[in-house]
Amino acid sequence: MRVQRSGPLSLLVDFDGEEELQAEQRTNLAVGGLFLRTAERAPQFAVVEVRLRLSGRGETTVKATVVATPPGALALEVAGAGAGILAA
């Protein structure tokens, strides 16, 4: 997974393949979260726009709240139904 800043409070997340997206779905998205290993920073409790992209499957944009900022990562709570992201 590659994460890059696309605006002041916007991130672009490129999944490397279907398997990686499925793993993120099982561990985080299914319970409304997203864990991004990245050097990008955002203030805790900030609302960010996250564009999720998988080559050949398209992309979707979700709103998320930064709930934790562990070293080298961002932990996000996805607004709405995280489980529906795979359908996009």
VENPENOR-V831060 format. One record per backbone hydrogen bond with DSSP energy under -1.0 kcal/mol. NH is the residue of the N-H (numbers start at 1). CO is the residue of the C=O. E is the energy in kcal/mol with one decimal. If there is no record, write none. Layout:
BEGIN
NH&CO&E  NH&CO&E
END
This chain:
BEGIN
2&14&-2.7  4&12&-2.2  6&10&-2.3  7&10&-1.1  10&7&-1.4  11&49&-2.7  12&4&-3.1  13&51&-3.3  14&2&-2.9  15&53&-2.8  21&17&-2.0  22&18&-2.7  23&19&-2.2  24&20&-2.1  25&21&-2.2  26&22&-2.4  27&23&-2.2  28&24&-2.5  29&24&-2.2  30&25&-2.2  31&28&-1.4  32&29&-2.1  33&28&-2.5  34&76&-1.8  36&74&-2.8  45&66&-3.4  46&43&-2.1  48&64&-3.4  49&9&-2.6  50&62&-3.2  51&11&-2.9  52&60&-3.2  53&13&-2.7  54&58&-2.4  57&54&-2.5  58&54&-1.2  60&52&-2.1  62&50&-2.7  64&48&-2.5  65&77&-2.5  66&46&-2.6  67&75&-2.8  68&75&-1.4  73&70&-2.0  74&36&-2.3  75&68&-2.5  76&34&-2.9  77&65&-2.6  78&32&-2.7  79&63&-3.1  85&82&-1.5  88&85&-1.4
END
